[in-house]
Amino acid sequence: EDRTFTKVYDCRVEGNTVVVDAALSCVARAPIFRFTQRIAFFADGTVEVALQGDVRQNAVWLPRLGFEWELKSELDRFSYFGNGPAESYRDLCHAGSVSLHRSTAAREYVPYVRPQEHGNHTAVKLLKIGDLEFRATDMEINVSRYSTAALMKAEHTAELVADGKIHLRVDYKVSGLGSNSCGPDLEKPYRLDEKQIAFSFTIDPAKDRM
């Protein structure tokens, strides 16, 4: 994740919508993902986010694709309608149940021997955190006390340090856990290897608490 950057080709306002034409790329490499992002704002506080783009044909499958925010530390508690209560991924999702769950960022942490990806949830349609409510036909979410950079940097659990923020991810999809680092390569049904991406979700002021 620290080897990629976003290049913006055009940014414009169309009525109540900010439209950005951009690309995700690596240094000195052709763009991996060319996309248009539309963010529409409404008088009642609702925000509609739509992402549409194309992955380079000869690019390998992606680990994940979505959005990430840093929130205040007090926004530790959240609730969601999706696969839980334990973490779930595309190739690790049958042990849970799709239902209404409540959790905290601290509870989502899984103390693997080496710090790494943890706490993802699949088949999510609704997420409430703080005063915000995220809705989508289908999305994956992750709420953690640790940034992606901190998880990559730490070699042992004792080296993992929280930065005092809550890290929220809302993803289109996350590839499965198998990586060929120990065992077989990740099977194709569990890879994010689509070449045309269309993802949208809505952010509303939370009207009540779940």
N, C-alpha and C positions, 0 to 999 in steps of 0.2 A: 504493500500500500504506500510506502514511502518512496517508491520508484515511479509513481505516476503523477500526472498533473493534468489540469483542465485548461484548455485553450478556448477562449470565447471569440467567435467570429463576428457576431452581431447581437446587439441587445436593444430591444425596442418596446414601446408601450402601445398596445392596441386596446383602446377603451379601458376596461378595468383589469387588463391582463398584461403581465410582463412576459415577453417572449425572448428566449435566449437560444441562439444557435451556437453549439459548441462541440468540442471533442475531448475525449479522454485518451491520453497518450502517454508514452514514455519518452525519455530524452533521446533525441536523434532517431526516433522510430515513427513509422506511419501511424496515424490514429487507430486505436483499438476500437473505439466506439464513437460514432458521429451521431449527434442527437439534437433534438429540439425540446426545450423545456418550457412549459407554459404554467404560470402561476396567476390565478385569477382571484381577485379580492372583492368581497361583497359587503354591503352595508351592515349586515347583521353579524359581521365578524368571521364569517365562513371564508376559508381559503381552499381553493381547488388546485391540486398539483397534477400535471399530466406530463409524462415523459415518453417520448417516442424516438426511436433511433435504430441504427444498423450497426451490428458488430462486423468487423473486418472478416471477410470470408476465410482467410487462412490463419486467423487468430485461434489460439487454443481456448478451451472452455474457461469461463470466468469463475473465480471463487465465490463472488457475490456481486450484486448490483443493487444500489439503493441510495438512501439518504442517511446522513448522520448529523446529530446535533449534540451540543454540550448544554446541559441544564444545571440549575442550581442544586446544591447538595441536598437541600431539604425536600426535593421532589423525588424521594426515594421510593415511595409507595406507588403502585400502579395496579390496574386491573385490566383484564383482556378477555375477549371471547375467542378462543383458539385452542390449539393443542397444548396441553399441560397436564399436571403442574410441573413435571420434570422437563428438561430441555428436549427439543426435538429438531431433527434435520430430515432432509429428503430421504436419507437411507437409515434413519433412526427415529421412527415416528409412531410405531404401533403399540408402544407401551403406555402411551398417554390417552387422554380422551379430549375431544373437542367440546368444551364447555366454558362456563364463566369461571375464571380463576383470579385470585388476588395474590400479589407477591411484593417483594421489595428487591432493590438492586443487590443488596447484600445476600439475600436468599438465593439469588440467581447464580451466584458464583459457584463454580465446581472446582475443587482443589486438585486438579491434575498434577502429577509429579512435576511436569514442566508446564508453566503457565501458557495457556493457549485459548483459542476460540471456545466459548462456552455460553450457555444460557439462551440459545436461540429458540424461537417458537414458530411453528409452521401453522398453516390454515387459519390465520388470524383475520377476523373481519372487523374487530373493534378493539381499540386500545384507549384507555383513559389514564392520563398522567397529569398531575397538577390540575390546571384549569383548561386543559386541552383534551380533545376527543378526536382520535384518528379513525377513519372509516375507509374500508376498501372491500371490493369483492373478494380479494384474496391477497394477503401480504405476509411477510415474515417480520418478526420484531425481536429486538434484543435490548435489554436495559442492564447496564453494568456500571460498577464503580471504577472500571479501568478502561483506559483508551486502548485502541488497537495498537498504537505505538508502544505503550507500556507492556502489553502482553507479548509483543514480538521481541522486545529488548530483554526481558527477564528470562534467565536460564533456570532459576529455581524460585519456589514460592516465596522464600525470604527476601528475594530481590524485587518482588512485585509491590509497587507503591501506588496507592490511590492518590489522585491529584485534587481531591476535594470537589469533584464534579460528578454529575450523573451523565453517562454517555448513552444516548438513545439512538437506535438504528431502526429505520423502517425500510425494509428491502423488498424489491420485486421478487427475487429468489436468492437462496443461498445454496451453493453446491453441497453435496453430502460430505461426510467426514473422511471417507476412504481417500488416501492420497498416494499410495504406493511407497510411502516412506517405511512402512512395516506391513507387508502383506500385499494383496493384489491391488491393481489400479482401480480407481473409482469407476464403477460401471456406468455406461452411457445414460441410462434412465435417470440417474441421480446427478448428472452434470448440468450446469447452466451453460449450454452450448447452442442456444438459439441465436439466430442471426438477425431476426427482426424483434425488437422489444417494444412493447406498449404497456405502460404501467400508470395507473392513476389512483389517487386517494384524496380524501377530504379531511381538512382540519377544522373542527368547530369548537367554539367555547363550550366547555362541558356544562350541560344543563342540570345534571344531577350526579350523584356518586353511586357507583356500582358496589 
